[in-house]
Amino acid sequence: MSFTSLILGVGGILLSLATFLLGKIYAQTEIILDRKRDAYREFLSQCPCPNEAHTEVAQDYMGFQRNLGVLTIYGSKESLECAGKYFTEFASAQEVLIHVETAGHPAFIKLMTCYNKMIWEMRNDALTWSMFATPRNHRKYKPSYPQEEKL
């Protein structure tokens, strides 16, 4: 056995080992991202939307609390902070918005902005390693409604 064939053999084994490890890392990352997306999906399916602040209906917090626990495992720090801020704002906005029917109430705009920021952070987190992710320089939330900038 020549020195060249020994080097090629060892190099092939090292390359195979490296690609195996990269494949395992990629597969594990995909599993975590899928679970993260599922946690966000379940959370948002139970989360009260901003329009529900106009009603007196109490939310079903028992089932929602289970989803919130799963979200704390998989959610990013930023999305959890935005969710906390949204629920704080939801509680205070609901006191003001019950039976308000006029569009564009400042409390609703502020609540909707918190909701949009929460969704934005969840989207950024769920698509972190995807080719569909927002470019890094566009990941900061920018309001689409002019009044949101003042809030």
Stockholm file with secondary structure:
# STOCKHOLM 1.0

chainA/1-151         MSFTSLILGVGGILLSLATFLLGKIYAQTEIILDRKRDAYREFLSQCPCPNEAHTEVAQDYMGFQRNLGVLTIYGSKESLECAGKYFTEFASAQEVLIHVETAGHPAFIKLMTCYNKMIWEMRNDALTWSMFATPRNHRKYKPSYPQEEKL
#=GR chainA/1-151 SS CCHHHHHHHHHHHHHHHHHHHHHHHHHHHHHHHHHHHHHHHHHHHHSCCGGGGGSCCCCCHHHHHHHHHHHHHHSCHHHHHHHHHHHHHHHHHHHHHTTCCSTTCHHHHHHHHHHHHHHHHHHHHHTTTSTTSCCGGGCSCCCSSGGGGGC
#=GC SS_cons         CCHHHHHHHHHHHHHHHHHHHHHHHHHHHHHHHHHHHHHHHHHHHHSCCGGGGGSCCCCCHHHHHHHHHHHHHHSCHHHHHHHHHHHHHHHHHHHHHTTCCSTTCHHHHHHHHHHHHHHHHHHHHHTTTSTTSCCGGGCSCCCSSGGGGGC
//
